């Protein structure tokens, strides 16, 4: 999945302005970000904090469980908490792809695709 203006080499540094996570959220859940609100050219910590807060709101809109993590973790670059948020966004993305399939449905599909001979 290609996201426009989103090429990341160092996740923990490049996510700190909030824009990367906003782009990902908007791609996974279209409409979760009101693009009139983010500061696209962050000049200071206040702009980064504003974007991180918008990213937190977008993730909550998507249904991401935000227990013990938040916008401050994004701007501070807390690796463990950033990974927790990213994992939740990925989980929501993959649930959208597979739909309301049960474990039994998924196992049946895998067994039909995989040839163990």
MITIDREN-578616 format. One record per residue (C-alpha): residue number from 1; x, y, z; residue in one letter. Coordinates in Angstrom, 1 decimal. Example, Ala and Ser with C-alpha at 12.3 -4.5 7.8 and 13.67 -1.06 7.14 Angstrom:
MITIDREN-578616
- 1_12.3_-4.5_7.8_a
- 2_13.7_-1.1_7.1_s
end
This chain:
MITIDREN-578616
- 1_0.0_0.0_0.0_x
- 2_1.7_3.2_-1.2_x
- 3_0.9_6.4_0.7_x
- 4_1.6_9.7_-1.0_x
- 5_4.4_11.8_0.7_x
- 6_5.1_9.0_3.1_x
- 7_8.5_7.4_2.9_x
- 8_9.9_6.4_6.3_x
- 9_13.5_5.5_7.0_x
- 10_13.5_6.1_10.8_x
- 11_10.0_5.6_12.2_x
- 12_10.7_6.9_15.7_x
- 13_12.2_10.1_14.5_x
- 14_10.0_10.8_11.5_x
- 15_6.7_10.1_13.3_x
- 16_7.4_12.8_15.9_x
- 17_5.7_15.6_13.9_x
- 18_2.5_13.5_13.7_x
- 19_2.2_13.8_9.9_x
- 20_3.2_10.2_9.1_x
- 21_0.7_8.7_11.4_x
- 22_-2.0_11.1_10.1_x
- 23_-1.3_10.0_6.5_x
- 24_-1.4_6.3_7.6_x
- 25_-4.7_6.8_9.5_x
- 26_-6.3_8.6_6.6_x
- 27_-5.2_5.8_4.2_x
- 28_-6.5_3.0_6.5_x
- 29_-9.7_4.9_7.5_x
- 30_-10.5_7.5_4.9_x
- 31_-12.0_10.6_6.4_x
- 32_-10.4_10.1_9.8_x
- 33_-8.3_13.2_9.3_x
- 34_-9.6_16.7_8.6_x
- 35_-6.6_17.9_6.5_x
- 36_-7.5_21.6_7.1_x
- 37_-6.3_21.2_10.7_x
- 38_-2.8_19.7_10.7_x
- 39_0.3_21.9_10.4_x
- 40_2.0_20.6_7.3_x
- 41_5.2_22.6_7.9_x
- 42_6.0_22.1_11.5_x
- 43_8.1_25.0_12.8_x
- 44_8.2_24.2_16.5_x
- 45_7.1_21.8_19.3_x
- 46_3.7_23.4_19.4_x
- 47_3.0_22.4_15.8_x
- 48_4.3_18.9_16.4_x
- 49_2.1_18.5_19.5_x
- 50_-0.9_19.8_17.6_x
- 51_-0.4_17.2_14.9_x
- 52_0.2_14.5_17.4_x
- 53_-3.0_15.4_19.2_x
- 54_-4.9_15.2_15.8_x
- 55_-3.2_11.8_15.2_x
- 56_-4.5_10.5_18.6_x
- 57_-8.0_11.8_17.7_x
- 58_-7.8_10.1_14.3_x
- 59_-6.7_6.8_15.9_x
- 60_-9.5_7.0_18.4_x
- 61_-12.0_7.6_15.6_x
- 62_-10.7_4.4_13.9_x
- 63_-11.3_2.5_17.1_x
- 64_-7.7_2.1_18.3_x
- 65_-7.4_1.2_21.9_x
- 66_-5.4_4.0_23.5_x
- 67_-4.8_2.8_27.0_x
- 68_-1.7_4.4_28.6_x
- 69_-0.5_5.9_25.3_x
- 70_-1.2_9.2_23.6_x
- 71_-0.1_12.2_21.7_x
- 72_2.8_13.0_24.0_x
- 73_4.3_9.6_23.3_x
- 74_4.4_10.5_19.6_x
- 75_6.2_13.8_20.0_x
- 76_8.6_12.4_22.6_x
- 77_9.4_9.4_20.4_x
- 78_8.6_6.7_23.0_x
- 79_9.4_3.6_21.0_x
- 80_7.3_1.0_22.9_x
- 81_4.2_3.2_22.9_x
- 82_4.6_4.2_19.3_x
- 83_4.9_0.5_18.3_x
- 84_1.7_-0.2_20.4_x
- 85_-0.2_2.5_18.5_x
- 86_1.1_1.4_15.1_x
- 87_0.2_-2.2_15.9_x
- 88_-3.3_-1.2_16.7_x
- 89_-3.6_0.7_13.4_x
- 90_-2.3_-2.3_11.5_x
- 91_-4.7_-4.6_13.3_x
- 92_-7.6_-2.4_12.3_x
- 93_-6.3_-2.3_8.7_x
- 94_-6.1_-6.1_8.5_x
- 95_-9.5_-6.6_10.1_x
- 96_-11.0_-4.4_7.4_x
- 97_-9.3_-6.5_4.7_x
- 98_-10.4_-9.9_6.1_x
- 99_-13.8_-8.7_7.2_x
- 100_-15.7_-10.6_9.9_x
- 101_-14.0_-13.9_9.3_x
- 102_-13.7_-16.3_12.2_x
- 103_-10.6_-18.3_13.0_x
- 104_-12.2_-21.3_11.5_x
- 105_-12.8_-19.4_8.2_x
- 106_-9.2_-18.2_8.1_x
- 107_-7.8_-21.7_8.7_x
- 108_-10.1_-23.1_6.0_x
- 109_-8.8_-20.4_3.6_x
- 110_-5.1_-21.0_4.5_x
- 111_-5.5_-24.7_4.0_x
- 112_-7.2_-24.2_0.6_x
- 113_-4.3_-21.9_-0.6_x
- 114_-1.3_-23.7_0.9_x
- 115_-0.1_-26.8_-0.8_x
- 116_1.9_-29.0_1.6_x
- 117_2.7_-31.7_-0.9_x
end
